[in-house]
Amino acid sequence: MRLAVSERFFVRRVDDKLFLLDIRNRVDRHIDFSGCYEAEQVSYFTKLIRQQGCTVFLDIGAHWGYYTILLALNPELRGIEFHAFEPDKINRYQLYANLFINKLEQEVNVHEYGVSDFNGTANFHSYDETNRGKSRISPQGQGAIKVRRLDDEIVANNEVVAIKIDVEGHEIGVVDGMQQLLRNNQCLLQIESFENKFPVLLKQLESLGYSQIKVINQDHYFTNIKSLA
């Protein structure tokens, strides 16, 4: 089912899910054509979350909520506390719309700021409309967003926490600002990281007691759960 909302936006049904998509955006076009995105990553991470009985899911760099919606609508993952973090205004409005049409607006906590290693404001580069998933914190950014340390925002102790981080190169800052969360809980991490940042990220997480357990393309999986590490 496809219902046009405007010349740019339309609703696409995939199985039992509804997605408000933007024809100009690369990720949205891929989902419209194939019905999925990052299928191997989603399948693997969902399996881990289910097997380990995660109680909290943090979607850092949520874009318009693809991962959050898939997990929140999964009947095997009922009872999880969902948080989605998205500072880009257009992405976030699309996120709100997708939560609404899937009747998830009461199930997901949306945070309208970026995640970093300090509290304040950061320069932000909004990518062009052909690939809004590339919007990111950058010294060259022409705009500004509010940023927060995750340790000052999310209180969790002795939980099993799944965390997806896709922040276009700012993952080291994100992890620096959530060390208490990572130390005080059992965690599963899916982090997009490229060659120029990954060695530092690996050393950073190993110092916190995390082991890498899998790589799918540019997504790296870490955990401190002893049965998996």
Steps between C-alpha positions, in 0.01 A plus 500: 500500500630840403317821587634836379513769768664756270719490192794427731360280779297182477394213728628152417368185669755225565335194656323637809700824516437841349786728398470865406776530240670789323558431129803732505680307774728207408402272790130558435533417131681178588220395736236590243675284240602200712276519807798494738827668595808349665314170517797297628574749779136523606461122507818441701439779752135402548606141571752616762248730666244221521743234622651720770166636624583869458294740708610832344572602140683823414495612136772767479483668163150366442446680166126441445481196726545195276670286766276628779181425308608150397592410858204671667255316272667163552261292716796309650644821646210625708584689816819666378549867589574686173696823459574669165750787471484722191614866489434564129164677480378355169606147595332541839171621353500197271576286808201645685278433198618140473435439868152649463390293200624183673325596828831511683502861616436389860752214482815688397675783686635747243795718599548813290874538554826346392710274719861591576760521779388841632184697568448811290479579129694364204537599137281283280519430128163420343568292192315568178158347450631210290656333806375644828647205689839670461410802716758524778682694768787677327727800570415618148125484563304815428227424752499422873328235707465420867714207616496300823708235671294182512612437860318820598178400325444123530498334841546123476663253737517122469294507179563325170535788254515489120654806339516588131740785422503652151636853532718546192841512666411631847485155664810557716339807659176309554678215681704744710176649629339167596772318693295470817215341303742257336663404830181458704301284256530204272501649152479403134641761262461546126726788396560627149868595479742546211873439473605849606322472839473129571845434659431767765148368554628144544757604761239714674251214534761240594607724789138482623499120491328451162585244235426518130283205395406571137539740206244556224624748241577814704292394802699362793347299784631510857386360832606456861268200544735217595306227323538686168844656536 
